[in-house]
């Protein structure tokens, strides 16, 4: 499954709403914050995460994309 910045943003916003944070309105900036967090998390995972396969013909380390 590919990582999705927009799907992660939606999940972050849902958790913010559950916690009582207002994400909509003239002065609300929580959606901007959620997008920034989602972008940073996905970028970090795609740049540095590796999966180790320990057996079989596919043994080795592979980057997460």
FENJO-V242039 format. One line per field, one symbol per residue. phi: phi as a letter, one per 20 degrees, with the letter a starting at -180 (. if undefined). psi: psi as a letter, one per 30 degrees, with the letter a starting at -180 (. if undefined). A space follows every 10 residues. Layout:
# FENJO-V242039
phi=???
psi=???
This chain:
# FENJO-V242039
phi=.ffcffffgf fffffffgen eedcpgdfdf fffffffggf ffffffecfc dedebnfdgq dcfec
psi=kkkkeeeeee eeeeeeeegg kkfllegkge eeeeeeeeee eeeeeeefkk kkjflafgka kkkk.
